[in-house]
Amino acid sequence: MSRHDGRRPDQLRPITLTRDFMRHAEGSVLVEFGATRVICTASVEDKVPPFLRGQGQGWVTAEYGMLPRSTTTRTPRETMRTGGRSQEIQRLVGRSLRAVVELAKLGERTFWVDCDVIQADGGTRTAAITGGFVALADAFARLVEAQLLPSLPLRDSVAAASVGVVARTAVLDLDYLEDSSAEVDMNVVMTGAGEFVEIQGTAEQVPFGPDRLHEMLALARRGIEQLVALQRRALEARGEKSFTL
């Protein structure tokens, strides 16, 4: 199968992580999955939600939103109330990040990861998770440098990729054109060690069987392994800010 942009079925779009994108945030990344661009910022507050007060542990949470012209037509700002789709995505991002964080080592602090979509072309949630992890890891490193945390409170890394079935072929990292016509649409979140955090899959047109499911999960695993390697390269670098896969 030849995809409309010339990619192989198992090929990611060009992926770029640009660290320290925002001046004031403890951690920030511009993440680009092809034409999709998301600014991820990590901020720290010296307080926790009421349900955690007095327990000596911290919290990691996320917010997600789309700028009005991040899409082909204007999307109204979510000024008064977060829409259902945005709520679902920000909860997914928060769950994904918490899966690899040792909350007991944060002290009574909340780390906010804000994911703002400035241009959408499919895969905004997977980009938000992948870039959000790097922004959060940078925020943790800054607190370690300032001797506010004794060590990095991370058990592992986390990244995400979309997979689906387009024209009866399993493909990796769908853009909007593919996603809008996909027979199956799935988002997969995995740790750097290759363990699953979350799998979201839907048969948009025709139900799929276990063989197709395993094929898509194998595609997602290969894509996420590349994303994890890019994250690691970005976090281990000194002096450089932009990293491309």
NUSE-343910 format. One line per field, with one value per residue: residue number from 1; residue in one letter; x, y, z of N, C-alpha, C in turn. Coordinates in nm, 3 decimals. Layout:
# residues N
k: [NUM,...];
r: [A,...];
n_xx: [X,...];
n_yy: [Y,...];
n_zz: [Z,...];
ca_xx: [X,...];
ca_yy: [Y,...];
ca_zz: [Z,...];
c_xx: [X,...];
c_yy: [Y,...];
c_zz: [Z,...];
***
This chain:
# residues 245
k: [1,2,3,4,5,6,7,8,9,10,11,12,13,14,15,16,17,18,19,20,21,22,23,24,25,26,27,28,29,30,31,32,33,34,35,36,37,38,39,40,41,42,43,44,45,46,47,48,49,50,51,52,53,54,55,56,57,58,59,60,61,62,63,64,65,66,67,68,69,70,71,72,73,74,75,76,77,78,79,80,81,82,83,84,85,86,87,88,89,90,91,92,93,94,95,96,97,98,99,100,101,102,103,104,105,106,107,108,109,110,111,112,113,114,115,116,117,118,119,120,121,122,123,124,125,126,127,128,129,130,131,132,133,134,135,136,137,138,139,140,141,142,143,144,145,146,147,148,149,150,151,152,153,154,155,156,157,158,159,160,161,162,163,164,165,166,167,168,169,170,171,172,173,174,175,176,177,178,179,180,181,182,183,184,185,186,187,188,189,190,191,192,193,194,195,196,197,198,199,200,201,202,203,204,205,206,207,208,209,210,211,212,213,214,215,216,217,218,219,220,221,222,223,224,225,226,227,228,229,230,231,232,233,234,235,236,237,238,239,240,241,242,243,244,245];
r: [M,S,R,H,D,G,R,R,P,D,Q,L,R,P,I,T,L,T,R,D,F,M,R,H,A,E,G,S,V,L,V,E,F,G,A,T,R,V,I,C,T,A,S,V,E,D,K,V,P,P,F,L,R,G,Q,G,Q,G,W,V,T,A,E,Y,G,M,L,P,R,S,T,T,T,R,T,P,R,E,T,M,R,T,G,G,R,S,Q,E,I,Q,R,L,V,G,R,S,L,R,A,V,V,E,L,A,K,L,G,E,R,T,F,W,V,D,C,D,V,I,Q,A,D,G,G,T,R,T,A,A,I,T,G,G,F,V,A,L,A,D,A,F,A,R,L,V,E,A,Q,L,L,P,S,L,P,L,R,D,S,V,A,A,A,S,V,G,V,V,A,R,T,A,V,L,D,L,D,Y,L,E,D,S,S,A,E,V,D,M,N,V,V,M,T,G,A,G,E,F,V,E,I,Q,G,T,A,E,Q,V,P,F,G,P,D,R,L,H,E,M,L,A,L,A,R,R,G,I,E,Q,L,V,A,L,Q,R,R,A,L,E,A,R,G,E,K,S,F,T,L];
n_xx: [0.084,0.054,0.084,-0.085,0.100,0.335,0.460,0.573,0.363,0.450,0.578,0.667,0.560,0.777,0.933,0.979,1.138,1.159,1.328,1.301,1.128,0.957,1.007,0.957,0.858,0.909,0.968,0.962,0.840,0.826,0.650,0.647,0.459,0.478,0.273,0.133,0.144,0.234,0.252,0.405,0.406,0.556,0.477,0.528,0.363,0.352,0.167,-0.101,-0.385,-0.696,-0.759,-0.515,-0.383,-0.165,-0.062,0.194,0.277,0.303,0.147,0.062,-0.073,-0.273,-0.355,-0.536,-0.574,-0.702,-0.592,-0.789,-0.752,-0.614,-0.713,-0.880,-1.107,-1.236,-1.211,-1.402,-1.283,-1.228,-1.339,-1.509,-1.589,-1.445,-1.449,-1.596,-1.427,-1.172,-1.149,-1.139,-0.899,-0.707,-0.724,-0.631,-0.363,-0.269,-0.300,-0.123,0.128,0.147,0.178,0.447,0.575,0.711,0.517,0.531,0.778,0.770,0.712,0.481,0.371,0.234,0.256,0.190,0.106,0.067,-0.086,-0.094,-0.245,-0.125,-0.134,-0.321,-0.310,-0.396,-0.330,-0.290,-0.314,-0.132,0.104,0.100,0.135,0.388,0.559,0.490,0.597,0.875,0.889,0.801,1.002,1.220,1.138,1.145,1.422,1.519,1.433,1.575,1.834,1.815,1.813,1.570,1.440,1.547,1.628,1.566,1.228,1.137,1.017,1.033,1.020,0.761,0.561,0.362,0.169,-0.030,-0.226,-0.386,-0.640,-0.639,-0.782,-0.790,-0.540,-0.301,-0.168,0.078,0.085,-0.125,-0.223,-0.449,-0.607,-0.594,-0.692,-0.953,-1.080,-1.041,-1.078,-1.035,-0.935,-0.681,-0.515,-0.211,-0.037,0.276,0.541,0.896,1.016,0.860,0.607,0.250,0.052,-0.193,-0.456,-0.648,-0.900,-1.104,-1.347,-1.421,-1.563,-1.566,-1.574,-1.285,-1.055,-0.859,-0.608,-0.565,-0.564,-0.329,-0.144,-0.165,-0.085,0.179,0.284,0.247,0.418,0.671,0.684,0.669,0.902,1.090,1.018,1.071,1.348,1.414,1.322,1.497,1.742,1.707,1.682,1.925,2.106,2.338,2.337,2.225,1.902,1.700,1.562,1.535,1.351];
n_yy: [-0.121,0.221,0.509,0.829,1.030,0.917,0.756,0.442,0.170,0.111,0.335,0.621,0.966,1.253,1.334,1.576,1.705,1.987,2.127,2.336,2.536,2.732,3.020,3.057,2.828,2.537,2.308,2.255,2.176,2.181,1.973,1.793,1.607,1.527,1.751,1.815,2.005,2.060,2.241,2.162,2.220,2.207,2.269,2.359,2.343,2.427,2.264,2.028,1.841,1.844,1.578,1.463,1.596,1.624,1.370,1.346,1.303,1.363,1.492,1.442,1.599,1.687,1.927,1.997,2.152,2.315,2.556,2.819,2.831,2.598,2.400,2.318,2.473,2.735,2.665,2.715,2.880,2.708,2.848,2.872,2.615,2.296,2.095,1.769,1.598,1.716,1.688,1.410,1.356,1.500,1.364,1.116,1.184,1.267,1.023,0.859,0.981,0.968,0.698,0.640,0.780,0.826,0.902,0.934,1.041,1.306,1.492,1.725,1.837,1.959,1.874,2.025,1.950,2.113,2.093,2.233,2.257,2.381,2.341,2.112,1.790,1.528,1.276,1.425,1.365,1.158,1.288,1.479,1.321,1.207,1.433,1.564,1.400,1.447,1.721,1.709,1.548,1.720,1.926,1.790,1.742,2.002,2.065,1.879,1.973,2.214,2.116,2.052,1.821,1.493,1.305,1.198,1.139,0.912,0.612,0.505,0.580,0.721,0.694,0.748,0.623,0.635,0.392,0.220,0.101,0.149,0.159,-0.118,-0.185,-0.213,0.061,0.293,0.575,0.782,1.051,1.337,1.307,1.031,0.934,1.028,0.866,0.611,0.258,0.129,0.267,0.343,0.416,0.385,0.354,0.326,0.215,0.288,0.045,-0.123,-0.195,-0.197,0.091,0.208,0.123,0.231,0.155,0.144,0.011,0.173,0.129,-0.150,-0.441,-0.586,-0.862,-1.081,-1.129,-0.903,-0.712,-0.785,-0.735,-0.455,-0.375,-0.461,-0.293,-0.046,-0.083,-0.091,0.169,0.321,0.242,0.378,0.641,0.650,0.619,0.862,1.044,0.975,1.046,1.323,1.397,1.326,1.487,1.759,2.100,2.101,2.165,2.087,1.797,1.541,1.281];
n_zz: [0.000,-0.084,0.095,0.122,0.166,0.093,0.277,0.423,0.544,0.805,0.897,1.086,1.090,1.024,1.326,1.576,1.862,2.056,2.306,2.606,2.512,2.602,2.796,3.076,3.202,3.412,3.272,2.922,2.597,2.247,2.051,1.752,1.536,1.230,1.064,1.289,1.580,1.911,2.209,2.503,2.842,3.162,3.492,3.836,4.150,4.493,4.640,4.691,4.556,4.746,4.831,4.876,5.075,5.350,5.327,5.240,4.979,4.622,4.316,3.974,3.698,3.408,3.152,2.853,2.540,2.242,2.014,1.860,1.570,1.517,1.369,1.053,1.034,1.244,1.588,1.872,2.168,2.475,2.717,2.942,3.010,2.993,2.707,2.628,2.474,2.511,2.790,2.812,2.676,2.829,3.071,2.991,2.924,3.178,3.329,3.187,3.230,3.511,3.543,3.527,3.721,4.045,4.281,4.556,4.601,4.539,4.731,4.884,4.631,4.323,3.989,3.694,3.365,3.079,2.772,2.473,2.171,1.880,1.613,1.434,1.297,1.318,1.566,1.803,2.076,2.116,2.054,2.260,2.491,2.439,2.410,2.645,2.846,2.821,2.882,3.150,3.265,3.235,3.407,3.653,3.663,3.692,3.949,4.094,4.046,4.186,4.436,4.550,4.507,4.587,4.394,4.053,4.016,3.861,3.726,3.476,3.123,2.909,2.617,2.319,2.042,1.745,1.573,1.301,1.070,0.736,0.426,0.431,0.526,0.784,0.953,1.077,1.296,1.218,1.009,0.984,0.750,0.702,0.946,0.945,0.765,0.848,0.898,1.134,1.440,1.666,1.973,2.139,2.440,2.587,2.807,2.838,2.882,2.740,2.830,2.843,2.896,2.831,2.607,2.348,2.139,1.847,1.629,1.356,1.125,1.029,1.229,1.397,1.416,1.641,1.515,1.356,1.558,1.700,1.500,1.474,1.732,1.732,1.536,1.668,1.887,1.761,1.659,1.897,2.026,1.872,1.932,2.207,2.203,2.081,2.277,2.485,2.371,2.352,2.625,2.730,2.610,2.594,2.574,2.310,2.162,1.985,1.839,1.603,1.451];
ca_xx: [0.000,0.122,0.008,-0.099,0.220,0.452,0.519,0.542,0.264,0.512,0.666,0.622,0.586,0.893,0.904,1.078,1.122,1.239,1.322,1.313,1.059,0.896,1.108,0.929,0.815,1.015,1.002,0.875,0.878,0.742,0.656,0.589,0.435,0.441,0.218,0.075,0.238,0.178,0.342,0.386,0.479,0.543,0.486,0.518,0.299,0.382,0.044,-0.161,-0.532,-0.744,-0.760,-0.379,-0.322,-0.120,-0.015,0.337,0.309,0.263,0.049,0.090,-0.199,-0.254,-0.463,-0.521,-0.663,-0.667,-0.611,-0.901,-0.722,-0.528,-0.781,-0.911,-1.205,-1.215,-1.265,-1.419,-1.203,-1.297,-1.311,-1.590,-1.602,-1.369,-1.534,-1.581,-1.308,-1.053,-1.142,-1.095,-0.757,-0.621,-0.720,-0.539,-0.226,-0.236,-0.283,-0.003,0.245,0.153,0.217,0.593,0.626,0.703,0.449,0.574,0.905,0.751,0.670,0.345,0.377,0.160,0.319,0.091,0.156,-0.029,-0.063,-0.168,-0.232,-0.122,-0.172,-0.367,-0.319,-0.402,-0.232,-0.255,-0.301,-0.007,0.210,0.096,0.196,0.530,0.627,0.465,0.692,1.004,0.874,0.795,1.136,1.304,1.097,1.202,1.567,1.545,1.415,1.690,1.945,1.794,1.812,1.435,1.412,1.674,1.664,1.458,1.123,1.084,1.042,1.053,0.966,0.633,0.537,0.238,0.156,-0.158,-0.226,-0.521,-0.656,-0.680,-0.789,-0.766,-0.399,-0.262,-0.070,0.129,0.091,-0.220,-0.252,-0.593,-0.673,-0.607,-0.776,-1.094,-1.137,-0.990,-1.172,-1.006,-0.854,-0.633,-0.405,-0.140,0.058,0.366,0.660,1.022,1.045,0.774,0.483,0.136,-0.015,-0.333,-0.489,-0.782,-0.923,-1.243,-1.378,-1.502,-1.649,-1.580,-1.507,-1.157,-1.027,-0.736,-0.488,-0.549,-0.526,-0.187,-0.068,-0.160,-0.005,0.319,0.320,0.258,0.540,0.789,0.685,0.698,1.045,1.163,0.988,1.143,1.488,1.425,1.310,1.622,1.847,1.682,1.705,2.065,2.190,2.385,2.357,2.131,1.762,1.605,1.597,1.443,1.352];
ca_yy: [0.000,0.350,0.610,0.952,1.113,0.842,0.674,0.299,0.147,0.104,0.452,0.741,1.095,1.318,1.372,1.668,1.754,2.107,2.152,2.474,2.618,2.843,3.076,3.061,2.699,2.450,2.221,2.285,2.110,2.184,1.841,1.794,1.481,1.580,1.886,1.837,2.073,2.077,2.295,2.097,2.289,2.147,2.369,2.299,2.419,2.369,2.220,1.911,1.841,1.816,1.436,1.419,1.680,1.557,1.234,1.349,1.266,1.464,1.460,1.486,1.610,1.749,1.997,1.988,2.242,2.345,2.695,2.831,2.796,2.480,2.311,2.382,2.578,2.787,2.594,2.812,2.859,2.647,2.946,2.851,2.474,2.209,2.003,1.627,1.541,1.768,1.624,1.271,1.355,1.542,1.255,1.016,1.233,1.258,0.882,0.807,1.034,0.916,0.557,0.623,0.873,0.784,1.016,0.947,1.113,1.445,1.582,1.775,1.926,1.920,1.906,2.043,1.942,2.177,2.055,2.327,2.224,2.501,2.298,1.973,1.709,1.390,1.232,1.528,1.306,1.083,1.389,1.541,1.228,1.191,1.557,1.595,1.329,1.515,1.844,1.673,1.503,1.841,1.995,1.714,1.764,2.135,2.060,1.804,2.069,2.311,2.038,2.044,1.678,1.421,1.233,1.199,1.047,0.843,0.467,0.471,0.681,0.684,0.756,0.698,0.629,0.590,0.294,0.202,0.029,0.239,0.083,-0.259,-0.204,-0.160,0.168,0.357,0.722,0.836,1.194,1.362,1.251,0.887,0.912,1.059,0.761,0.482,0.152,0.107,0.375,0.297,0.486,0.294,0.419,0.225,0.261,0.261,-0.098,-0.199,-0.237,-0.117,0.178,0.220,0.094,0.280,0.111,0.144,-0.023,0.282,0.080,-0.296,-0.503,-0.650,-0.981,-1.082,-1.120,-0.762,-0.642,-0.811,-0.664,-0.312,-0.357,-0.476,-0.167,0.057,-0.110,-0.049,0.315,0.375,0.220,0.489,0.763,0.640,0.647,1.006,1.106,0.951,1.129,1.462,1.420,1.302,1.583,1.879,2.213,2.098,2.184,2.030,1.660,1.495,1.140];
ca_zz: [0.000,-0.084,0.169,0.043,0.182,0.049,0.384,0.434,0.650,0.938,0.912,1.154,1.028,1.087,1.465,1.631,1.999,2.083,2.450,2.655,2.413,2.674,2.885,3.220,3.258,3.464,3.160,2.808,2.472,2.127,1.989,1.617,1.466,1.099,1.072,1.422,1.669,2.046,2.310,2.633,2.949,3.294,3.599,3.969,4.257,4.625,4.706,4.628,4.566,4.882,4.869,4.908,5.179,5.471,5.300,5.210,4.841,4.523,4.213,3.837,3.625,3.276,3.083,2.708,2.468,2.104,1.974,1.767,1.431,1.505,1.275,0.925,1.063,1.380,1.703,1.980,2.289,2.589,2.822,3.061,3.044,2.905,2.632,2.660,2.410,2.580,2.921,2.793,2.639,2.940,3.168,2.935,2.940,3.320,3.366,3.122,3.298,3.649,3.539,3.535,3.823,4.185,4.343,4.696,4.606,4.495,4.838,4.860,4.514,4.204,3.860,3.588,3.228,2.991,2.633,2.389,2.030,1.797,1.479,1.444,1.176,1.365,1.665,1.902,2.210,2.124,2.060,2.393,2.587,2.409,2.445,2.786,2.931,2.818,2.960,3.291,3.307,3.248,3.529,3.765,3.666,3.746,4.095,4.148,4.042,4.292,4.561,4.603,4.500,4.605,4.272,3.956,4.062,3.743,3.715,3.336,3.031,2.849,2.487,2.260,1.897,1.690,1.465,1.250,0.945,0.629,0.300,0.467,0.562,0.915,0.936,1.198,1.307,1.120,1.006,0.987,0.632,0.725,1.064,0.914,0.681,0.898,0.934,1.276,1.496,1.796,2.036,2.229,2.530,2.641,2.877,2.770,2.898,2.652,2.894,2.804,2.993,2.791,2.468,2.311,2.002,1.802,1.490,1.304,1.018,1.029,1.344,1.366,1.493,1.720,1.432,1.320,1.682,1.726,1.397,1.509,1.853,1.693,1.470,1.771,1.965,1.684,1.655,2.029,2.053,1.810,2.008,2.334,2.173,2.058,2.409,2.559,2.310,2.390,2.768,2.764,2.538,2.663,2.484,2.198,2.201,1.889,1.806,1.499,1.415];
c_xx: [0.087,0.033,0.012,0.023,0.349,0.516,0.486,0.436,0.323,0.598,0.597,0.637,0.718,0.853,1.016,1.039,1.215,1.222,1.339,1.246,0.996,0.992,1.082,0.896,0.934,1.059,0.910,0.932,0.777,0.759,0.583,0.581,0.388,0.393,0.149,0.181,0.168,0.286,0.308,0.471,0.452,0.571,0.468,0.451,0.328,0.254,-0.011,-0.313,-0.576,-0.736,-0.621,-0.314,-0.286,-0.067,0.132,0.373,0.253,0.168,0.099,-0.043,-0.174,-0.377,-0.430,-0.619,-0.612,-0.689,-0.719,-0.870,-0.614,-0.586,-0.823,-1.019,-1.188,-1.286,-1.282,-1.331,-1.290,-1.273,-1.386,-1.591,-1.525,-1.462,-1.503,-1.457,-1.181,-1.037,-1.088,-0.946,-0.669,-0.615,-0.626,-0.394,-0.183,-0.211,-0.152,0.123,0.258,0.200,0.367,0.656,0.609,0.647,0.494,0.702,0.891,0.736,0.529,0.349,0.289,0.237,0.209,0.161,0.045,0.008,-0.153,-0.140,-0.234,-0.150,-0.204,-0.373,-0.317,-0.295,-0.197,-0.236,-0.171,0.113,0.217,0.161,0.347,0.610,0.610,0.560,0.827,0.999,0.872,0.931,1.230,1.268,1.152,1.352,1.602,1.531,1.526,1.812,1.936,1.788,1.676,1.380,1.545,1.721,1.544,1.352,1.056,1.120,1.081,1.010,0.832,0.617,0.413,0.241,0.016,-0.132,-0.370,-0.521,-0.714,-0.673,-0.743,-0.620,-0.373,-0.150,-0.038,0.120,0.005,-0.225,-0.403,-0.665,-0.695,-0.704,-0.924,-1.160,-1.100,-1.103,-1.158,-0.912,-0.812,-0.518,-0.343,-0.037,0.144,0.482,0.785,1.061,0.954,0.647,0.370,0.084,-0.163,-0.344,-0.631,-0.806,-1.070,-1.251,-1.474,-1.601,-1.675,-1.510,-1.380,-1.132,-0.894,-0.608,-0.460,-0.507,-0.377,-0.098,-0.055,-0.076,0.144,0.369,0.341,0.385,0.664,0.799,0.724,0.844,1.128,1.140,1.063,1.292,1.510,1.415,1.442,1.735,1.831,1.720,1.851,2.158,2.228,2.406,2.260,1.989,1.664,1.653,1.491,1.464,1.317];
c_yy: [0.125,0.452,0.742,1.043,1.038,0.754,0.527,0.281,0.152,0.226,0.565,0.863,1.151,1.369,1.464,1.706,1.874,2.144,2.300,2.573,2.741,2.891,3.047,2.925,2.619,2.348,2.254,2.222,2.147,2.048,1.848,1.651,1.520,1.723,1.915,1.897,2.101,2.135,2.230,2.171,2.219,2.254,2.301,2.396,2.348,2.339,2.101,1.922,1.803,1.670,1.383,1.498,1.598,1.417,1.229,1.304,1.370,1.410,1.512,1.488,1.685,1.827,1.998,2.084,2.268,2.492,2.705,2.793,2.689,2.381,2.389,2.488,2.619,2.702,2.695,2.779,2.797,2.734,2.917,2.705,2.391,2.109,1.858,1.564,1.586,1.706,1.482,1.265,1.395,1.438,1.144,1.058,1.223,1.116,0.826,0.853,0.978,0.771,0.537,0.714,0.812,0.901,1.039,1.028,1.261,1.542,1.631,1.884,1.870,1.965,1.907,2.031,1.995,2.147,2.141,2.298,2.353,2.469,2.149,1.908,1.561,1.360,1.334,1.467,1.227,1.178,1.451,1.450,1.220,1.315,1.593,1.524,1.400,1.645,1.815,1.627,1.620,1.919,1.923,1.741,1.901,2.137,1.980,1.896,2.169,2.246,2.040,1.902,1.604,1.349,1.238,1.096,0.971,0.695,0.429,0.592,0.633,0.761,0.690,0.713,0.584,0.484,0.280,0.118,0.127,0.162,-0.060,-0.289,-0.142,-0.058,0.232,0.508,0.790,0.989,1.213,1.298,1.101,0.858,0.931,0.952,0.620,0.385,0.116,0.217,0.335,0.386,0.395,0.373,0.310,0.291,0.231,0.115,-0.186,-0.252,-0.143,-0.035,0.188,0.187,0.141,0.243,0.102,0.099,0.084,0.234,-0.070,-0.353,-0.576,-0.765,-0.974,-1.071,-0.976,-0.680,-0.662,-0.741,-0.516,-0.288,-0.371,-0.350,-0.056,0.040,-0.061,0.104,0.375,0.352,0.332,0.619,0.765,0.671,0.796,1.083,1.094,1.037,1.275,1.488,1.402,1.405,1.700,1.989,2.216,2.115,2.111,1.894,1.602,1.347,1.127];
c_zz: [0.000,-0.013,0.094,0.054,0.149,0.156,0.367,0.544,0.790,0.970,0.985,1.063,1.083,1.226,1.514,1.774,2.017,2.229,2.481,2.560,2.476,2.783,3.032,3.283,3.309,3.359,3.044,2.681,2.364,2.061,1.856,1.566,1.327,1.113,1.203,1.514,1.803,2.136,2.444,2.736,3.081,3.399,3.733,4.066,4.389,4.702,4.628,4.635,4.707,4.923,4.903,5.021,5.302,5.450,5.259,5.069,4.746,4.420,4.080,3.763,3.495,3.235,2.934,2.643,2.327,2.076,1.867,1.623,1.421,1.406,1.150,0.937,1.209,1.485,1.817,2.100,2.399,2.712,2.951,3.106,2.943,2.839,2.664,2.600,2.480,2.717,2.910,2.762,2.756,3.051,3.122,2.954,3.086,3.366,3.311,3.193,3.440,3.651,3.555,3.640,3.963,4.265,4.487,4.709,4.569,4.610,4.807,4.753,4.404,4.081,3.754,3.453,3.137,2.846,2.544,2.243,1.949,1.651,1.484,1.307,1.214,1.468,1.771,2.041,2.223,2.127,2.199,2.497,2.566,2.446,2.591,2.880,2.935,2.898,3.109,3.343,3.323,3.375,3.652,3.777,3.723,3.898,4.162,4.153,4.156,4.430,4.630,4.594,4.513,4.480,4.177,3.996,3.948,3.748,3.574,3.253,2.978,2.717,2.427,2.109,1.858,1.584,1.417,1.125,0.843,0.498,0.320,0.501,0.699,0.895,1.071,1.185,1.201,1.126,0.993,0.869,0.649,0.839,1.030,0.828,0.730,0.928,1.081,1.321,1.636,1.844,2.141,2.308,2.593,2.715,2.795,2.778,2.812,2.715,2.854,2.922,2.959,2.642,2.444,2.166,1.968,1.657,1.438,1.198,1.029,1.151,1.302,1.462,1.566,1.636,1.392,1.442,1.709,1.625,1.431,1.632,1.822,1.622,1.572,1.851,1.891,1.677,1.789,2.068,1.991,1.885,2.141,2.312,2.149,2.191,2.486,2.505,2.349,2.535,2.807,2.701,2.626,2.559,2.367,2.249,2.111,1.841,1.714,1.473,1.268];
***
